[in-house]
Amino acid sequence: MKKILVVMFAIMLASPLFSQIHFGIKAGASTDFTFTNQTFKNTTVTIQNLKTAEWGAQGGVFMRASFLGFYLQPELLLATATNSVTYDDVEAGGVPVIYNQKFNKLNIPVLLGFKLAFLRINAGPAASVLISDPKEIIQGATYKRATFGYQAGVGIDLFNKLTLDLRYEGNLNQFGDKITIGGETFTLDDRTGALLIQAGLIF
């Protein structure tokens, strides 16, 4: 995360080099924290599904600096998400148990883009920093405080004031390492993916 913050600060210092600089605010929704399907079995529990994801919300600020037909757009977004983990408790007769985990995080994408007709096309690295522990977390779960990935997508600007974006976000490393249920520890393979839908105002 420190590296991305340094890049954002460097961009601000280099602002006189860009032909146009705009600031804005944005908000949107995402299908964040879609975990990979996995099945674990032992004498205590059987985890049937680890891929149920809920829609989350996000909002924050961005800067867009144009140069030589391209633009650079760093963003700072607060985001929330809920992930549901379902498993069968063998000791309770196979009764399904659902844990809902709520997350708050800070997303920091830095996108490079260009315009093609009326469309904006952009892609770039993105950092995600966990800023609070899940409120209803499974005992023994370990999640990384920061992960790194990428975003890519398209957008349009209307009347030079309204901006709309549709993006895919992928992770380059795992969000968590393991969970412990019924006294047993299971290793996770949970590289996340997300569909982002955003709208904003340009100043």
MARKE-552897 format. One record per residue (C-alpha): residue number from 0; chain; x, z, y. Coordinates in steps of 0.05 Angstrom, whole numbers, plus 5000, padded with zeros to 4 digits. Example, Ala and Ser with C-alpha at 12.3 -4.5 7.8 and 13.67 -1.06 7.14 Angstrom:
! residues 2
n, chain, east, up, north
0, A, 5246, 5156, 4910
1, A, 5273, 5143, 4979
END
This chain:
! residues 203
n, chain, east, up, north
0, A, 5000, 5000, 5000
1, A, 5057, 5016, 5048
2, A, 5083, 4945, 5042
3, A, 5015, 4915, 5061
4, A, 5009, 4963, 5120
5, A, 5078, 4941, 5143
6, A, 5056, 4868, 5138
7, A, 4993, 4882, 5178
8, A, 5034, 4918, 5232
9, A, 5084, 4860, 5234
10, A, 5026, 4811, 5244
11, A, 5001, 4851, 5303
12, A, 5071, 4852, 5334
13, A, 5077, 4776, 5324
14, A, 5009, 4762, 5355
15, A, 5038, 4723, 5415
16, A, 5061, 4670, 5365
17, A, 4990, 4654, 5344
18, A, 4946, 4605, 5383
19, A, 4882, 4645, 5373
20, A, 4868, 4716, 5353
21, A, 4799, 4744, 5338
22, A, 4775, 4812, 5315
23, A, 4712, 4829, 5278
24, A, 4671, 4876, 5235
25, A, 4641, 4861, 5168
26, A, 4599, 4892, 5112
27, A, 4576, 4870, 5044
28, A, 4564, 4884, 4971
29, A, 4606, 4878, 4908
30, A, 4602, 4883, 4833
31, A, 4666, 4924, 4831
32, A, 4694, 4961, 4771
33, A, 4670, 4915, 4716
34, A, 4710, 4941, 4658
35, A, 4730, 4902, 4596
36, A, 4686, 4911, 4535
37, A, 4717, 4960, 4486
38, A, 4695, 4998, 4424
39, A, 4727, 5063, 4402
40, A, 4707, 5102, 4340
41, A, 4726, 5170, 4311
42, A, 4691, 5229, 4279
43, A, 4663, 5254, 4344
44, A, 4641, 5196, 4387
45, A, 4633, 5121, 4387
46, A, 4640, 5086, 4454
47, A, 4597, 5024, 4449
48, A, 4603, 4994, 4518
49, A, 4652, 5002, 4575
50, A, 4629, 4945, 4619
51, A, 4566, 4967, 4654
52, A, 4577, 4961, 4729
53, A, 4533, 4974, 4789
54, A, 4532, 4941, 4857
55, A, 4574, 4976, 4909
56, A, 4578, 4971, 4985
57, A, 4636, 4959, 5032
58, A, 4649, 4953, 5106
59, A, 4704, 4953, 5157
60, A, 4745, 4911, 5206
61, A, 4787, 4848, 5204
62, A, 4833, 4806, 5247
63, A, 4839, 4730, 5244
64, A, 4901, 4697, 5273
65, A, 4904, 4620, 5275
66, A, 4968, 4579, 5273
67, A, 4985, 4506, 5256
68, A, 4917, 4492, 5224
69, A, 4919, 4556, 5182
70, A, 4895, 4626, 5193
71, A, 4918, 4695, 5170
72, A, 4865, 4748, 5160
73, A, 4882, 4820, 5143
74, A, 4824, 4867, 5130
75, A, 4813, 4942, 5124
76, A, 4749, 4959, 5085
77, A, 4719, 5023, 5059
78, A, 4683, 5012, 4993
79, A, 4640, 5050, 4944
80, A, 4624, 5034, 4871
81, A, 4591, 5064, 4810
82, A, 4612, 5051, 4739
83, A, 4570, 5072, 4678
84, A, 4604, 5090, 4612
85, A, 4558, 5092, 4551
86, A, 4576, 5123, 4484
87, A, 4543, 5151, 4422
88, A, 4554, 5225, 4407
89, A, 4562, 5227, 4331
90, A, 4556, 5303, 4328
91, A, 4489, 5299, 4364
92, A, 4462, 5248, 4315
93, A, 4485, 5186, 4352
94, A, 4447, 5201, 4415
95, A, 4470, 5154, 4472
96, A, 4503, 5190, 4530
97, A, 4514, 5157, 4597
98, A, 4566, 5179, 4649
99, A, 4559, 5151, 4719
100, A, 4625, 5152, 4757
101, A, 4623, 5144, 4833
102, A, 4685, 5119, 4869
103, A, 4707, 5113, 4942
104, A, 4766, 5069, 4958
105, A, 4802, 5032, 5013
106, A, 4810, 4956, 5004
107, A, 4866, 4920, 5042
108, A, 4866, 4845, 5030
109, A, 4912, 4798, 5069
110, A, 4886, 4727, 5064
111, A, 4916, 4660, 5082
112, A, 4865, 4604, 5094
113, A, 4848, 4537, 5124
114, A, 4786, 4498, 5143
115, A, 4759, 4440, 5102
116, A, 4702, 4409, 5141
117, A, 4655, 4467, 5155
118, A, 4683, 4511, 5099
119, A, 4738, 4563, 5103
120, A, 4781, 4568, 5040
121, A, 4825, 4629, 5032
122, A, 4865, 4670, 4982
123, A, 4916, 4725, 4983
124, A, 4940, 4793, 4957
125, A, 4896, 4855, 4960
126, A, 4911, 4929, 4952
127, A, 4859, 4979, 4931
128, A, 4870, 5054, 4943
129, A, 4827, 5108, 4911
130, A, 4810, 5158, 4967
131, A, 4766, 5206, 4928
132, A, 4758, 5226, 4855
133, A, 4695, 5206, 4818
134, A, 4640, 5258, 4828
135, A, 4617, 5255, 4755
136, A, 4681, 5236, 4720
137, A, 4693, 5240, 4645
138, A, 4738, 5299, 4628
139, A, 4810, 5278, 4621
140, A, 4802, 5210, 4654
141, A, 4863, 5186, 4691
142, A, 4857, 5133, 4745
143, A, 4912, 5103, 4787
144, A, 4910, 5120, 4861
145, A, 4930, 5049, 4880
146, A, 4923, 4981, 4847
147, A, 4943, 4911, 4869
148, A, 4908, 4846, 4858
149, A, 4883, 4784, 4894
150, A, 4822, 4754, 4928
151, A, 4801, 4681, 4934
152, A, 4739, 4648, 4959
153, A, 4702, 4608, 5012
154, A, 4667, 4623, 5077
155, A, 4631, 4593, 5136
156, A, 4627, 4612, 5210
157, A, 4563, 4602, 5249
158, A, 4562, 4595, 5325
159, A, 4633, 4624, 5327
160, A, 4601, 4693, 5320
161, A, 4574, 4702, 5250
162, A, 4620, 4698, 5190
163, A, 4597, 4694, 5117
164, A, 4643, 4700, 5056
165, A, 4638, 4694, 4980
166, A, 4700, 4716, 4941
167, A, 4726, 4736, 4873
168, A, 4772, 4795, 4868
169, A, 4818, 4806, 4808
170, A, 4868, 4860, 4790
171, A, 4940, 4849, 4769
172, A, 4946, 4918, 4738
173, A, 4899, 4967, 4704
174, A, 4856, 5015, 4744
175, A, 4860, 5071, 4692
176, A, 4900, 5093, 4632
177, A, 4856, 5136, 4588
178, A, 4793, 5177, 4579
179, A, 4780, 5239, 4537
180, A, 4712, 5248, 4503
181, A, 4696, 5299, 4449
182, A, 4767, 5323, 4447
183, A, 4794, 5254, 4432
184, A, 4835, 5211, 4480
185, A, 4824, 5136, 4484
186, A, 4870, 5086, 4518
187, A, 4836, 5040, 4568
188, A, 4845, 4966, 4581
189, A, 4807, 4961, 4645
190, A, 4830, 4906, 4690
191, A, 4773, 4900, 4739
192, A, 4739, 4840, 4769
193, A, 4690, 4836, 4826
194, A, 4645, 4787, 4862
195, A, 4645, 4800, 4938
196, A, 4590, 4779, 4985
197, A, 4604, 4794, 5059
198, A, 4576, 4782, 5128
199, A, 4608, 4798, 5195
200, A, 4611, 4790, 5270
201, A, 4670, 4758, 5307
202, A, 4690, 4783, 5375
END
